[in-house]
């Protein structure tokens, strides 16, 4: 899933996205403009029941609504430049 902020410039460079890995963990990424402001966090599978981890969904919604605390909710690390 990808959420974009359409109110920020440059267009298409402010987003948060989540990817479901084969082991049912999550890869969450966000970007704030340039490639040097692109971050990632890994969210391990915590429950036997399949479904989005609460922390992942909350971070994405908090990011989308520009709420405080989403940056501190996951252990973000810079994405390697490609």
Secondary structure as GFF3:
##gff-version 3
##sequence-region A 1 82
A	DSSP	beta_strand	2	4	.	.	.	ID=ss1
A	DSSP	beta_strand	14	20	.	.	.	ID=ss2
A	DSSP	beta_strand	26	32	.	.	.	ID=ss3
A	DSSP	three_ten_helix	35	37	.	.	.	ID=ss4
A	DSSP	beta_strand	38	43	.	.	.	ID=ss5
A	DSSP	alpha_helix	54	64	.	.	.	ID=ss6
A	DSSP	alpha_helix	70	73	.	.	.	ID=ss7
A	DSSP	beta_strand	77	78	.	.	.	ID=ss8
###
